[in-house]
């Protein structure tokens, strides 16, 4: 993507434009990438959206995320200690960046540097046996000691065990929802602990 490659970090205005574009109707990661590449930037792509919607046969005007709504989201994530990291920036996970539908923006809370470590994902049953939970926690601890960051989904069972086992070495929780809604709710304390040496990441908006 031209904006991501041309600059090591997005300017505040560019980040706002990226947020507006990805939060607009009918714009997913692949469409975002195509629009930014075609128009040379998110601002020009935003300007082109109404005409594209008309030419696409839309029955009404496409909903384009307003500057005010984007600013409100930025203020909200900052109040939670969350940063919006753009595709191509140093703190964006390298392997995730390689896929075609990589999220343009990731909301990251905690130690963003942990995403630069070699990474192993450990996921499993929510209703895991006691032996399975012990094994997942031990495996995560041993891999963490060997220099790997452990990624999982903050779910009950194996996921939570993997996070607990790698708290000291760095673990990454990939959230299904926004950073303001930790699920399951009983893992809120675990999420806070993860943010110490690890990170919580999400592509979803607040709420």
C-alpha positions in Angstrom: 0.0 0.0 0.0 1.5 3.3 -1.1 0.8 5.3 2.1 2.1 2.5 4.4 5.2 1.9 2.3 6.1 5.5 1.6 6.1 6.5 5.3 7.5 4.6 8.3 4.5 5.9 10.3 1.3 7.5 9.2 0.7 11.2 10.1 -2.3 11.9 12.3 -4.3 13.1 9.4 -3.5 10.0 7.4 -4.5 7.7 10.3 -7.8 9.6 10.6 -8.4 9.1 6.9 -7.5 5.4 7.1 -9.9 5.0 10.0 -12.7 6.8 8.1 -12.2 4.6 5.1 -12.2 1.2 6.8 -15.2 2.2 8.9 -17.3 3.2 5.9 -20.0 1.0 4.4 -18.9 -1.8 2.0 -15.2 -1.3 2.7 -13.4 -4.3 4.0 -9.6 -5.0 4.1 -9.3 -6.1 0.5 -11.5 -3.2 -0.8 -9.5 -0.8 1.4 -6.2 -2.0 -0.2 -7.6 -1.7 -3.7 -9.0 1.8 -3.2 -5.8 3.1 -1.6 -3.6 1.6 -4.3 -5.9 2.9 -7.1 -6.4 6.4 -5.8 -3.0 6.9 -4.2 -4.3 7.5 -0.6 -7.3 7.1 1.7 -8.4 10.8 1.4 -8.8 10.5 -2.4 -10.5 7.1 -2.0 -13.0 8.7 0.5 -13.8 11.4 -2.0 -14.5 8.8 -4.7 -16.8 6.6 -2.6 -20.1 8.4 -3.4 -19.5 8.2 -7.2 -18.4 4.5 -6.9 -21.6 3.7 -5.0 -23.7 5.4 -7.7 -21.9 3.6 -10.5 -22.3 0.3 -8.5 -26.1 0.7 -8.5 -26.6 1.6 -4.8 -30.1 2.6 -4.0 -29.0 5.4 -1.7 -25.9 7.2 -0.6 -23.2 5.1 0.9 -22.5 5.7 4.6 -19.1 7.3 4.8 -17.6 7.5 8.3 -17.5 11.1 9.3 -14.5 12.9 10.5 -16.3 13.5 13.8 -17.0 9.8 14.3 -13.4 8.9 13.5 -12.1 11.5 15.9 -14.5 10.1 18.6 -13.1 6.6 18.1 -9.5 7.8 18.2 -10.2 9.7 21.5 -11.9 6.6 22.8 -9.0 4.2 22.1 -6.5 6.7 23.5 -8.5 7.0 26.7 -8.1 3.2 27.1 -4.3 3.3 26.4 -4.8 1.8 23.0 -2.9 2.7 19.8 -4.2 2.3 16.3 -1.3 0.7 14.4 -1.4 0.8 10.6 -0.5 -1.8 8.1 3.2 -1.2 7.2 4.1 0.4 10.4 6.9 -1.1 12.5 4.6 -2.3 15.3 2.3 -4.2 12.9 2.7 -8.0 13.0 4.9 -9.0 10.0 3.3 -12.3 9.2 -0.2 -10.8 9.4 0.9 -8.1 7.0 1.6 -10.8 4.3 -2.0 -11.9 3.9 -4.3 -10.4 1.3 -7.0 -9.3 3.7 -4.8 -8.0 6.6 -6.7 -5.4 8.6 -5.5 -1.9 7.7 -5.6 -0.8 11.3 -5.1 -2.8 14.5 -6.1 -1.5 17.9 -3.2 -2.5 20.2 -3.0 -2.3 24.0 0.1 -3.2 25.9 3.6 -3.8 24.7 3.5 -3.5 20.9 7.1 -4.7 20.6 6.0 -8.3 21.5 4.4 -8.7 18.1 7.9 -8.6 16.6 9.0 -11.8 18.4 8.8 -15.2 16.7 5.3 -16.4 17.4 3.4 -19.6 18.1 -0.4 -19.8 18.4 -1.9 -22.1 21.0 -5.7 -22.6 20.8 -8.0 -25.3 21.9 -11.1 -26.5 23.6 -13.0 -24.1 25.9 -14.2 -27.1 27.9 -10.7 -28.7 28.2 -9.8 -31.3 30.7 -7.7 -30.4 33.7 -4.9 -32.3 32.2 -5.3 -30.4 28.9 -5.2 -27.1 30.6 -2.1 -28.0 32.6 -0.4 -29.2 29.4 -1.3 -26.0 27.5 0.1 -23.8 30.3 3.3 -25.8 30.6 3.8 -25.8 26.8 3.2 -22.0 26.6 5.7 -21.5 29.5 8.4 -23.6 27.8 7.9 -22.0 24.4 8.0 -18.5 26.1 11.3 -19.4 27.8 12.7 -20.4 24.4 12.0 -16.9 23.0 8.5 -17.3 21.4 5.6 -15.0 22.0 2.4 -17.0 22.5 -0.8 -15.9 20.6 -4.2 -17.1 21.5 -7.8 -15.9 21.7 -8.5 -15.1 25.4 -11.3 -17.8 25.4 -12.0 -20.1 28.3 -10.0 -23.3 28.6 -6.9 -23.8 26.6 -6.6 -20.2 25.4 -6.6 -18.8 28.9 -4.1 -21.5 30.0 -1.8 -20.6 27.2 -1.9 -16.9 28.1 -1.3 -17.6 31.8 1.7 -19.8 31.0 3.4 -17.1 28.9 2.5 -13.9 30.9 6.1 -13.4 31.9 7.6 -14.0 28.5 5.0 -12.1 26.4 1.7 -13.3 25.1 -0.7 -11.8 22.6 -4.5 -12.0 22.9 -6.5 -11.6 19.7 -9.9 -10.1 20.6 -13.1 -11.0 18.9 -14.6 -7.6 19.8 -13.5 -4.1 20.6 -10.9 -3.3 23.2 -13.6 -1.9 25.6 -15.5 -5.2 25.7 -13.4 -8.1 27.0 -15.0 -11.4 26.4 -15.5 -13.5 28.4 -16.0 -10.9 31.1 -14.3 -13.0 33.8 -11.0 -12.6 31.8 -10.8 -8.9 32.3 -8.1 -9.3 35.0 -6.2 -11.7 32.7 -6.4 -9.1 29.9 -5.0 -6.5 32.2 -2.1 -8.8 33.1 -1.4 -9.6 29.5 -1.1 -5.9 28.7 1.9 -5.8 31.1 4.5 -7.6 29.0 2.3 -8.7 26.1 -0.4 -7.1 24.0 -4.1 -7.3 23.2 -5.0 -6.7 19.6 -8.3 -6.2 17.7 -9.5 -5.0 14.3 -12.9 -4.2 15.6 -14.2 -0.7 16.6 -15.1 0.1 20.2 -18.5 -1.1 21.3 
